[in-house]
Amino acid sequence: MDGIRNMKARLFTPGPTPVPEDTLLELARPVTYHRAAEAKAILAEVSEDLKYVFQTAQPVFTLTSSGTGGMEAAVSNALAAGEKAILCTAGRWGERWRGVLKAFGANIVTVEVPYGKAVTPDMLEAALAAHPDTKVVFTTLSETSTGVGHDLEAFGKIVAKTPALLAVDGISGLGAMECKMDAWGLDLVVTGSQKALMMPPGLAFISASAKAWAKIDATPVRSFYFDLRRYRKSLAESDTPFTPGNTLIKAQRVSLKRIRAEGIENLWARHSRIAAACRAGVEALGLKVFAERPNSALTVIAVPASVDGTATLKALEKKYGYKLADGQDTLKGHIWRLSHMGYTDSFDVLGALSALELTLLDSGFKLEVGAGVAAFQKTYAAGK
Ligand SMILES: *Cc1c(COP(=O)(O)O)cnc(C)c1O
């Protein structure tokens, strides 16, 4: 077999993320028929557990696609051609919204901040005041390209006062950081299986508020596969309109049970404690956290000018088996992205930090050996 090496592969990319053993074993089981009673019972159970993760009383639909399919479902169902949308973007995933919006002929008003910054509630409020005919505001919970998290509780309050909807890309954020769809007034929430939900890629999930459903029902159908009305009708009978990735759904059931067993508040607290410890570790190495409003799904580290960012990541993987993610597009070589979402614990992150320390040391970067690890431990210990 190619590529065999005597080293553990350690995945720290912000999607895909590690998958627990019991979920992997479920994926290895024989394929079953997706219209059988058992399949419907499993979909019903998964849908209930997803409502818990989304913190909503609304149905959550399972789409067989990557997360972007969920984004396309939000745009194509909630927005008619030519209607106005405010896009609050802080990075590449906000730009993904822009791509989908363009494809569906939206009239886009952009509220944009430089990479590493977050769109503020004031900026959104001003844009809505200037564009009262806005139908939907699009934004990102965790901007996975920069590590920024948006204040969606504040965004929700602002948008709720207007006729507009708030559509949230929760891919990577949902299941890693606090997010309450109903309590915060989020109207369309999307996520994917391969970020914080401890699954391989392949499923997207979307839910719509009553306010969003009123708009969807008044908007012409613009998509066949992603027509949410079809999913609503099917899910009422614990079914899907098309052949679902039922093997993935069965495995997602197993990972969702872990979230239920831990409790969502405990899960949020665990992620924020690890994230705080990781940031302390990074800073103790003399490095900077890239995001001005960091979220707890991942830590994004600014690469010092004296260091070759891409070469360092390659060495880190080759020598120690740790796979972190490089920056995308213009950020390539300038940031390192270290995920701590999903099935990643404090000691996994401590290990990654320790390996990064050694790799930097090997490359001649000046640091005090163990400083990052010690700061991580201190902050982690103080966190409880
Ligand atoms: C990963 C990611 C996406 C893209 O999802 P795909 O599953 O690749 O389609 C979109 N938004 C955010 C915030 C992400 O982290």
The ligand as an SDF file (V2000), in Angstrom:
LIG
                    3D

 15 15  0  0  0  0  0  0  0  0999 V2000
  -16.3170   24.7060    5.1800 C   0  0  0  0  0  0  0  0  0  0  0  0
  -17.1680   25.8990    5.1060 C   0  0  0  0  0  0  0  0  0  0  0  0
  -18.0120   26.1360    4.0150 C   0  0  0  0  0  0  0  0  0  0  0  0
  -18.0040   25.2710    2.7730 C   0  0  0  0  0  0  0  0  0  0  0  0
  -18.6860   24.1290    2.9610 O   0  0  0  0  0  0  0  0  0  0  0  0
  -18.5730   22.9270    1.8960 P   0  0  0  0  0  0  0  0  0  0  0  0
  -19.0000   21.7770    2.7490 O   0  0  0  0  0  0  0  0  0  0  0  0
  -17.1490   22.8660    1.4500 O   0  0  0  0  0  0  0  0  0  0  0  0
  -19.5000   23.2150    0.8070 O   0  0  0  0  0  0  0  0  0  0  0  0
  -18.8310   27.2480    4.0320 C   0  0  0  0  0  0  0  0  0  0  0  0
  -18.8180   28.0890    5.0750 N   0  0  0  0  0  0  0  0  0  0  0  0
  -18.0240   27.9020    6.1490 C   0  0  0  0  0  0  0  0  0  0  0  0
  -18.0630   28.8840    7.2640 C   0  0  0  0  0  0  0  0  0  0  0  0
  -17.1790   26.8040    6.1920 C   0  0  0  0  0  0  0  0  0  0  0  0
  -16.3810   26.6190    7.2580 O   0  0  0  0  0  0  0  0  0  0  0  0
  1  2  1  0
  2  3  1  0
  2 14  2  0
  3  4  1  0
  3 10  2  0
  4  5  1  0
  5  6  1  0
  6  7  2  0
  6  8  1  0
  6  9  1  0
 10 11  1  0
 11 12  2  0
 12 13  1  0
 12 14  1  0
 14 15  1  0
M  END
$$$$
